[in-house]
Amino acid sequence: MNQDCQNIVNNLIDIVENSHPESLEKVILDHLALCPRCQRLVKYFSLGWEELSTAEKLSPPERFWPELLAKIQDSEKPQLLREKIILGLRNSLRPAAVSLTLLLGVFFGYQLGNRQHMDTIHTEMVYVEPYFQDFQDFPEGSVSDFLMKYEIPIQEEKP
């Protein structure tokens, strides 16, 4: 960016409002006639500046400033030690409470899932248990006791 372009950028508001010094007017007009980049900059900036000047001026309601001032004053009041401790505990216990809630949810979810599985096992035991009663009372060392305790060796299959 050369010096003339920098001059346009530095005096952009003055150029758009036509309040620039008369000594710079010839330099500015000459440069704008030769530099399309600065022409676009001034054109778009002036369009935005006009839009901004014609925009509706909004003002807050009358109660806004007194309420804002009261909130600022409340935040600047020195807090009692008790209030600081309570605030610190609340801020530090909140993550612990969230973690505890999450862990309880996981635990109860696991228990619910396991309960369904346990109900199935219990149901199977109710129907199958009478048949196994006869196989539990074999005398120690008998052939039936040997066969019940015998473990069949499992050979691994080779691919």
C-alpha positions, -999 to +999 in steps of 0.1 A: +000+000+000+016+033-011+015+065+008-015+080-011-036+048-005-027+050+032-037+087+032-072+076+019-075+049+045-065+073+074-090+100+063-118+077+052-144+091+076-135+127+067-137+119+030-171+104+033-184+133+054-166+159+032-149+173+063-113+167+052-089+196+050-090+216+018-052+211+014-058+174+010-088+177-014-068+179-046-045+150-035-075+128-026-094+135-058-064+129-080-056+096-062-093+085-064-093+092-101-063+069-106-068+041-080-099+018-085-091+000-052-095+032-032-126+042-053-143+009-043-132+014-006-147+049-005-178+039-023-186+009-001-176+027+031-199+057+022-228+033+015-223+017+049-218+051+066-251+064+051-269+032+062-256+037+097-266+073+099-302+065+087-306+035+110-332+037+137-318+049+170-328+025+198-327+033+234-332+010+264-362+012+287-359+037+316-355+010+342-324-005+323-297+018+337-309+018+374-312-020+373-277-024+357-262+000+383-278-020+411-265-053+397-230-038+394-232-025+430-244-059+443-215-077+425-190-053+441-203-057+476-178-076+498-192-111+505-194-126+539-171-155+546-201-178+551-215-168+516-180-174+501-179-209+517-214-218+505-206-205+470-174-225+469-190-257+481-218-253+456-194-248+428-172-277+438-200-301+447-219-295+415-195-317+394-195-343+421-233-344+421-233-348+383-207-376+385-226-393+413-259-391+393-241-405+362-226-434+383-259-442+399-275-443+365-249-467+352-252-488+383-290-491+382-289-497+345-264-525+350-286-539+378-317-538+356-299-555+328-284-581+352-318-586+369-334-597+337-305-622+332-308-634+368-346-638+364-339-661+334-313-681+354-337-684+384-365-695+361-342-722+346-331-733+380-367-738+391-375-761+362-341-779+361-333-782+398-355-811+406-337-832+380-303-824+394-313-833+430-308-869+422-272-863+410-260-845+441-264-873+467-239-899+452-217-916+478-181-904+478-159-927+456-187-944+438-188-949+400-215-923+396-194-898+417-164-905+395-184-900+363-200-867+376-166-853+385-147-866+355-135-838+332-132-846+295-100-832+281-106-808+253-082-809+224-077-777+205-084-778+168-055-770+145-062-749+115 
